[in-house]
């Protein structure tokens, strides 16, 4: 059975994509470049949301500002390793999106997975994170959040995990980088780039 993507999502995704086609994006940071594949086929709502911020240039000048390491989560029984970025000013954010769980999408929080940050299900806007190592406690049914709904994975790092690791290793005050890493831009790339 062919998967139908609603017209509104097609427009947010920047035009039609073939089934299974991913959108390639470059995250240009002050610490180096990270390339990711965004998966609108498996996570259409979350992918469309991320790409809407990309296409509007709203990530430009934001930062990677938070890092989670095994040593900086003393009050958490279930520790995870991620870097978090995309701190777009609240007044520029689009409305929060419906939560797409990993149970719905079939995606998992593995090494290099890109996922939306959120407080409660249905509160994700611009902030996203990248997993360092496999993080099953972030999947639906995982125990990182008491609601058990996990986070909405929507993409994967295809190059630049060394940059992700470099950012995680930077000096932090608790979970927040002392000097946040500037996101110069996030842009879509075509298959040739």
Secondary structure, DSSP 8 states (H G I E B T S, - for coil): ------HHHHHHTTS---TT--EEEEEEETTEEEEEEE-TTTSHHHHHHHHHHHHTTTTTT-EEEEEE-TTS-TT-SS---EEEE----GGG---------HHHH-----TTEEEE--SSTT---S-EEEESS--GGGSTT-SSSTT----EEEEEEEE-HHHHHHHHTS-EETTEEEEEEEEEEEEEE-TT-
